[in-house]
């Protein structure tokens, strides 16, 4: 389960954007015992595709450069 902050980082969206999507019913989320949203990764990425991490993007760029050599 993603916290709201983790979901925002995983999608490149703001926490307020995700909160609006939850309230509109675009994505499903539950509140935990502390009153914080938790979102299943599959539910989040059904609507918002994941963004590549900086490290993964760098590795991909390095692989492309090396294949041209």
Backbone as CSV, one residue per row, in Angstrom:
resi,resn,N_x,N_y,N_z,CA_x,CA_y,CA_z,C_x,C_y,C_z
1,UNK,0.843,-1.177,0.000,0.000,0.000,0.000,0.891,1.245,0.000
2,UNK,0.498,2.205,-0.807,1.191,3.487,-0.841,0.533,4.455,0.144
3,UNK,1.352,5.254,0.804,0.812,6.418,1.504,0.536,7.460,0.418
4,UNK,-0.134,8.523,0.777,-0.408,9.575,-0.198,0.896,10.161,-0.741
5,UNK,1.876,10.379,0.127,3.168,10.927,-0.297,3.891,9.957,-1.231
6,UNK,3.865,8.671,-0.920,4.510,7.670,-1.773,3.819,7.591,-3.127
7,UNK,2.498,7.672,-3.122,1.738,7.632,-4.372,2.063,8.848,-5.238
8,UNK,2.190,9.993,-4.609,2.537,11.208,-5.348,3.910,11.062,-5.986
9,UNK,4.862,10.551,-5.237,6.212,10.367,-5.770,6.225,9.331,-6.902
10,UNK,5.448,8.275,-6.753,5.425,7.201,-7.749,4.801,7.638,-9.076
11,UNK,3.935,8.639,-9.016,3.234,9.069,-10.234,3.664,10.433,-10.746
12,UNK,4.401,11.182,-9.936,4.783,12.528,-10.332,3.640,13.520,-10.190
13,UNK,2.599,13.123,-9.492,1.440,13.996,-9.251,1.560,14.586,-7.847
14,UNK,0.839,15.667,-7.599,0.852,16.260,-6.266,-0.103,15.499,-5.355
15,UNK,0.129,15.631,-4.058,-0.769,15.000,-3.090,-2.179,15.565,-3.228
16,UNK,-2.296,16.863,-3.517,-3.631,17.456,-3.660,-4.351,16.907,-4.894
17,UNK,-3.625,16.646,-5.964,-4.226,16.040,-7.158,-4.773,14.660,-6.830
18,UNK,-3.993,13.890,-6.099,-4.427,12.538,-5.742,-5.595,12.579,-4.762
19,UNK,-5.574,13.517,-3.832,-6.687,13.653,-2.891,-7.980,13.986,-3.627
20,UNK,-7.895,14.883,-4.599,-9.086,15.217,-5.401,-9.583,13.986,-6.153
21,UNK,-8.666,13.211,-6.722,-9.056,12.001,-7.457,-9.746,10.998,-6.533
22,UNK,-9.267,10.888,-5.308,-9.891,9.986,-4.333,-11.300,10.476,-4.010
23,UNK,-11.432,11.755,-3.728,-12.739,12.310,-3.358,-13.746,12.245,-4.499
24,UNK,-13.257,12.344,-5.753,-14.142,12.238,-6.922,-14.471,10.787,-7.254
25,UNK,-13.725,9.843,-6.674,-13.960,8.432,-6.953,-13.173,7.912,-8.143
26,UNK,-12.244,8.707,-8.639,-11.423,8.284,-9.773,-10.498,7.140,-9.381
27,UNK,-9.946,7.224,-8.182,-9.149,6.130,-7.632,-9.692,5.794,-6.242
28,UNK,-9.587,4.533,-5.885,-10.065,4.081,-4.582,-8.926,4.115,-3.575
29,UNK,-9.253,4.484,-2.358,-8.279,4.494,-1.269,-9.026,4.251,0.033
30,UNK,-8.301,3.810,1.026,-8.875,3.629,2.358,-8.094,4.500,3.321
31,UNK,-8.736,4.851,4.426,-8.037,5.578,5.475,-7.593,4.580,6.537
32,UNK,-6.353,4.726,6.979,-5.841,3.829,8.016,-6.283,4.316,9.396
33,UNK,-5.797,3.674,10.423,-6.185,4.017,11.797,-5.774,5.431,12.196
34,UNK,-4.826,5.997,11.463,-4.341,7.351,11.745,-5.038,8.393,10.880
35,UNK,-6.016,7.958,10.077,-6.756,8.878,9.226,-6.036,9.269,7.953
36,UNK,-4.995,8.523,7.594,-4.221,8.811,6.382,-4.639,7.854,5.273
37,UNK,-4.656,8.375,4.040,-5.033,7.538,2.909,-3.962,6.502,2.615
38,UNK,-4.425,5.324,2.220,-3.569,4.258,1.711,-4.156,3.806,0.382
39,UNK,-3.285,3.639,-0.607,-3.730,3.326,-1.964,-2.991,2.093,-2.454
40,UNK,-3.732,1.142,-2.969,-3.115,-0.040,-3.586,-2.356,0.406,-4.837
41,UNK,-1.119,-0.039,-5.025,-0.364,0.351,-6.215,-1.097,0.042,-7.528
42,UNK,-1.734,-1.113,-7.615,-2.431,-1.458,-8.858,-3.580,-0.498,-9.140
43,UNK,-4.266,-0.058,-8.092,-5.359,0.896,-8.248,-4.828,2.258,-8.685
44,UNK,-3.750,2.689,-8.078,-3.143,3.975,-8.430,-2.679,3.975,-9.882
45,UNK,-1.955,2.932,-10.276,-1.371,2.885,-11.612,-2.385,2.503,-12.693
46,UNK,-3.575,2.109,-12.290,-4.660,1.919,-13.249,-5.019,3.261,-13.888
47,UNK,-4.883,4.335,-13.119,-5.243,5.676,-13.577,-4.010,6.507,-13.918
48,UNK,-3.000,6.428,-13.073,-1.790,7.242,-13.241,-0.589,6.329,-13.451
49,UNK,0.028,6.381,-14.627,1.181,5.510,-14.869,2.359,5.886,-13.962
50,UNK,3.159,4.900,-13.616,4.323,5.203,-12.775,5.361,6.013,-13.548
51,UNK,6.073,6.861,-12.838,7.180,7.591,-13.445,8.447,6.818,-13.140
52,UNK,9.388,6.877,-14.053,10.658,6.195,-13.837,11.436,6.923,-12.756
53,UNK,12.065,6.162,-11.887,12.922,6.783,-10.880,14.141,7.366,-11.572
54,UNK,14.782,8.307,-10.935,15.981,8.914,-11.510,17.039,7.859,-11.805
55,UNK,17.188,6.902,-10.895,18.190,5.858,-11.071,17.837,4.971,-12.268
56,UNK,16.580,4.578,-12.394,16.162,3.735,-13.514,16.308,4.481,-14.834
57,UNK,15.964,5.755,-14.843,16.100,6.556,-16.055,17.567,6.679,-16.451
58,UNK,18.443,6.867,-15.477,19.879,6.974,-15.760,20.416,5.670,-16.334
59,UNK,20.002,4.541,-15.755,20.449,3.242,-16.259,19.976,3.028,-17.684
60,UNK,18.747,3.428,-17.976,18.211,3.298,-19.322,18.991,4.155,-20.306
61,UNK,19.295,5.380,-19.919,20.081,6.271,-20.779,21.480,5.716,-21.004
62,UNK,22.095,5.184,-19.964,23.436,4.592,-20.091,23.402,3.407,-21.055
63,UNK,22.377,2.573,-20.955,22.270,1.408,-21.841,22.125,1.843,-23.286
64,UNK,21.334,2.884,-23.531,21.167,3.382,-24.896,22.463,3.935,-25.446
65,UNK,23.201,4.677,-24.627,24.484,5.228,-25.078,25.466,4.111,-25.398
66,UNK,25.505,3.087,-24.563,26.451,1.979,-24.769,26.091,1.152,-25.989
67,UNK,24.823,1.071,-26.345,24.427,0.277,-27.502,24.803,0.969,-28.803
68,UNK,25.016,2.299,-28.770,25.418,3.039,-29.958,26.899,2.904,-30.242
69,UNK,27.662,2.443,-29.272,29.130,2.392,-29.395,29.575,1.286,-30.303
